[in-house]
Amino acid sequence: AELGAVNQGLQHAKLALDAAETNTIPCLSAALGAMAYLYTLQGDFDQAEMVLKQGKSDRMCLSHPVWSAPVPLAEAVLALRLGDYGRAHLAATNLLELGQRSFVPQALYLQSRALLGKGQTEAAHTCLGEAYRLAQELGMRWSLWRICAALGELTRDYGEQQAFYVQAQGILLAIVETIPPLLRSSFLALPEVKARLNS
């Protein structure tokens, strides 16, 4: 999905869901969360809502926060696409409360987008600052380039703004080098990627 190959991602998510249902293992909610996220990227919001409802009702996942994290993540992304910023903020907060450190930068980024949608610019900037610090500390390049781009949008100082944009572009170029040739074109075609690389 992060590479722009949404249909291919959905095929893999469906295979994972079939395996989880067959073997009754706790990753069922992870597969459902991934599917909801992919349907959201595809623009099929009704299908995303239906799959999310299944993921949120999976009782087994409650004792496995690492597997359940994709559900609030997908809900936050869906709510942002729908312009429901209150719901997006709550979902991002739920993701943070799971205590999974690897999801924290992304949760803070989503929380900042929700706050921005609610007109709380300063709070959104603070959220992004913490997301930036953690993403750098954890070496999470896939989250970091988006965080840098968002900080560039919110930073009033022109020099800082350009520094964030340059950092986002540098991270993206490094990521492109690691992507298999067959998937590189779909990644480079993503609107947000094109915007940063062509700026």
N, C-alpha and C positions, 0 to 999 in steps of 0.2 A: 504493500500500500504506500509506504513512504517513497517508493521508487516510481510511483505513478501507475503501476500495473495493477489496477483495482480488480479487474475481472479475474486475473490469475490469482490474486490474493484471496478472492472469494472462493475459488475452487479449493485452495489449500485449507481455508477455514472450514469449509463444509466437510472435507475429509477428516479434519481434526475433530469436528463435532460428531461425526459418525463413529470415530474411534472412541471418543469419550463416552458416548451413549452406550456403545456395545460393551465397554469394559467397566462402566460405572465408576469412573475416576473423577477426582475433584477438578480436573481441568475443563469440565463441561462449561463452567461460567466463563473461563478464559476464551474458549472457542466462540461462545455466544457474544461476548464483548467484542471480539475481533470482527465477527460478522456484522454486528451493529455499526461498528466504526466504518467498515467497508461500504455498507449500504448507505451510510451518511455521505461518504465521499462520492458515491455514485449518484447521490441526489434522490435516492429512494427512501424518503423519511418515514413513510408509513411502515415499510418493511423493517426499518431500523428500530422503530418504536416497538413493534411486535416482538422482535428478537430480544430487545432490552428487557421487556416485561418478563420473558422467559428467564433471562440471566439473573434478574433481581429476585426471582422466586426460587432459585436453586439453593435450597437450605444447606447442602453439603459444602458450598463455597464459603459459608460464614466462618468456618474454622480454618480456612485456608486463604488468608488475605492476599498472598502473592498470586493466587489463581483468580481471585475475584476482582483484582485491580482493573482489568480491562473493561469491566462493566461501568463503573463511575467515570472512567476516562472517556468511553464512547458516549456516555450520556452528556458529559460536559461539551464534547465536540458537537453533538447533535443539537443541543440547546443553543449553542452559539450560532450555528447555522440557521436556526429558527428565530433567532433574535430574542430568546427567552433568557435574559442575563441573570435573573434571580435563580432560575433552575440551574444554569451553567455554574454559577458561583457555588451553589450548594453541592453539586456533583463533584466539583473540583475539591471542595473542602472535605467531602467524604473520602475522596481518593487520598488526600493528605493524611486523614485520620487512620488510614490502614497501616501507616508507619513503615511502608516499603520505600527505603531510601532511593532506590533506582527510579521510582516514579515521581519523586518530589519535584525535581526541576520542571517536568512537564505539567504537573498539577499546579504549580505556582504560575507557570506561563498561562495556562487555561484560566486560572483565577484572575490573572491580570487582564485578560481579554474581556472577561465578564465584568470586572470593575470598570474598565474603560467604557464598555457598553452602557453602564449605569451612570456614566459621567463622573466617576471618581478617579480622576487622572492621577492625582498624587499617590493614592493608595495603589493604583495599578503600577506606577513607576517603582514604588517600594517593593512590590511583589516581584517585579522583573529583576530588580537588583539582587534580591536573594536567590532567585532562580539562576541568574548569571553566575553568582559566586559558587553555588552548588554544582552547576553543570560543568564549570571549569575544574572544580575540585575532583569530580567524578570522571572527568574526561568524556563527557557525553556530547559528542560533536553533533549528533542528529538533533538534539534539543537546542544546543548552544547557538547554532546559526540562526534559528528562528528567534531566539531570545535576543541576540545581538541586533537583528533587523528590527524587532519591536522596540528595543531601547533607542535605536536610531530614530524611530518615528516619534518617540516621546521626548527625547532630549532636546532642550532649547538651545544649548551651546552648539554652534556650527562645527567647531573642531571636534567635539566629543561625538556628535552625530556622524560625521564622516569616518571617525575612527571605528565606530560600531559597524558601519556599513562595510568598511574595508575588512574588518575582522570576519563579518558574516560571509563576505565574498571569498575570502581566503579559506575558510572552513569548507565552504561549498566546493571549491575547486579541488581541495584535498579529498573530499568525499567522492567526487566524480571519478577520480583516479582509481578508486577501489571498487567501482561498480562494473559488473560484467558488461561487455559491449552490447549484448542483446537487450539489456534493461536501461542502458545509459540514455538512450533517446527519449524514453518515456519520462525519466527523471528530469531531463533538461527541458522537457515540454511543459512541466508543471508551472503554472502562472507565477507562483511565489518565487520559484527558483529562477525563472527567466527575468523577473523584476530585479532581483539582486545581482545576477550576473551581467545584466545589461545596463546597470546603473553607472 
